[in-house]
Amino acid sequence: MKVMTYKDMIYSYSEKAGYFKENSHMVEAELTKIYNEIMADGLSNGNSKRAADTMQSVLHINRSEEFPFKNIHKVIPTKNGILKINPETYEITLEDLNPNIYKFNYVFPINYNPKAPTEPVLEELKKYVSRPGLIIQMFGQIIAQTLTDQPFKKAYFLFGQRDYGKSFICIELAERFLEENSVSRIPLSRLSNDDNNKFSLVSSQS
């Protein structure tokens, strides 16, 4: 198990997901399993406490003083590998997910396929917008932000009538493209109508 720590948070590499996940409970469970396997019968009592004590040592092993998941290699992590784009020739190569070289706490939940046709995507987007290139540009900028560590846009506003596909474009596409855990569904009205929200706007009458 590959483990990293940052600010008392423990990240373990998930072979299934292909990236590091913040999951101290899984690490502690794995330690308990190891203790149960190596301790002789009759001596396994207290293995959970041994695992909890060992966790204190784990916090100081492979500890990173800086955020460890910066995209220093300027690559794009996908489910089936790491995309490297040559900035001069724009040649794209696909490399294996290697946590010893590429350290990420996410991957884009898609499989890179250079032969995938673009026409079906364009035709589907044309059902909702007259210029589908703008939607594609939005997702392109999202990816570009992961390469530069700088935001291209702080926010996107889609304006249109009800049931015209705004939720489909902004939320459903984003969930499929960015992963569901990276997308929130907080209505804009909460900025002004939720009394318990610290971001509530000041009343216009005050």
N, C-alpha and C positions, 0 to 999 in steps of 0.2 A: 504494500500500500504506500503510495506516494503522498506525503503530508507536508503542508506548508502552514505557517502561522503568521498572522498579521494582526496587531492590536488585540491580542488575546482571542482572536477568532481562528479556528482551525479549519483548514481547507484540505480535503482529500480528493485525489484524482479518481474520477469515475470512468472506468473503461467503457461502460455502456454509453454514457452521455458524451464522452470525449473531451471533458473539461473538468476543472477543479470546482468542487461544490463546498460551500460552507456547511459542514455537518459534523459537529463534535460528537453527537450521539452515535453516529455510525462508527467513528474511530474508537470510542469507548466500548461499543459493543464488540468490535473486532478484537480489542485487547482482552476483554472478558473471555471471548471464544478461545484465544490463544492460551490464556491461563488455564482454562478448563481442559485443554488438550495436553498441556505439559505437566500439570499437577497430578500426582498419584491419587488413586481412589482414597477417599477419606481426608484428603488435604485440600479439597476444592472449596471448602467453606471460606468465605471471605474473598473470593476471587473478584467480586464486583468492587469491593473496597480497594483491592490491589490495583484494579484497572483504573479506578478513580484517582488513586495516588500517582500512578504512572502518567496520567493525563497532565499532571502538573509539570512533569519532565518534558512531555511532548510539546507543551507550549513554548519551550525554549529551544527546541530542535528545529533547524531550518527556518529560523525566525527571520522575517523580512522587516527592516526598518521603514522601507518605503512600500507603497502599494505595489504588489508583485505582478499585477495583471495588465501592465501597460503594453500596448502593441508596439514594442520596440522594433520588431522585424517588418512592420508595415504589411501584414498579410491579412487574409480573410479566412476565418475558421468556419468550415462547413461540416456537415455530418460525415461526409466521406473523405475529408482531408483538408489540407491547408492550401489555399490559393495564393500563389505568388505572382505578382504582375510586374513585369519589367517596365520601369517608368520611361524608358527610351524607345523600346520596340513594341511595348504593350503585349508582349508574349506572355501567355498564362501557363503556369505549370502547377500541377497538383502534387503535393507531398503528403506523406502520412502524418496523422496526428501524433506528435511526439512531445509528451509533457516535459521531457528533459530539455527541449529546445524552445517549444512554443507553450507558454503558460497563459491560459485563458480561463476566465470564470463564466464563459458562455461560448456557444457556437451558434451560427445561423442554422435553424432547423430545416435545412434543405440539402439535397444532394446535387453537387455541381455536375452538370451534364453539358459539355460544349456542343453537343449535337441536338439539344432540345430545341424544337421550333418555337419561334416567337409569335407567329401569327395567331394562334389560339388565345394568347394573353391579350394581344392588341384588340382582337375582335370582341373579347369579353369586356374589356375596359371601355370600348366605344359604346357599350350599352348604357353607360352611366355618364360619360364625359365626352365632349367633342374633341378634346385634345389629350389623348391618353399619355402622350409623352410627358406631360406635367406630373402625372401620378408616378410614372417610372422615374422621373427626375427626383421626386421626393424620396423614394426608397434608395435611389442612388446616392443621394446626399447623406442619408442615414449611414450607409456603408462607408462613405468617404470620411465621415466624422470619426469612425473607429480607426481609420488609418492616420489621421492627422492629430487626433486628440483635441480638436477644436470644432466648435459647433458652426455649421453653415447657416442653420436656421434654428432659432430658439423655439419656434412654434409654427404650426400650420393651421390655418382656419379654412374650413370648407363650408361655403355658404350655398344654400339651396333650399328648395321646398322639402316638405316632409316626404319621406319614403322615396327619395331620389337617389339613394345609394351612398349617402355620406358615411353611415355606420359601417357599411360593407367595405368601403374603401379604406377608412381610417382605422377601424377596429379589426374586422375579420381578416383583411389582408395582412395587417400588421401582426396579428397573432400567428398567422401561418408563416410569415416571413421572418419575424423576430423572436418568436416563441411566446407562448401564452403568458408566462410569468413576467415578461418584459412589458406587458401592456396593461394599463389600468382602465377601469370603466367608471371614472368619477365624473358625474354630470357637472357642466359648467355652472349650473345654477347654485351649486353648493358654495361657490365663492361668495355669494351674497345672501343666501337664504338659510344657511346652516348656522345657528347661534353658537354651536359648540366648535365650529371650525375656526382655527386661529388665523386663517386667511380670509375670513369674512370681510367684505367691504364695508366701509363706514356708511352709515345711513345718509341718504341724500338730504334728509330733513335736519340733520345735526350740524 
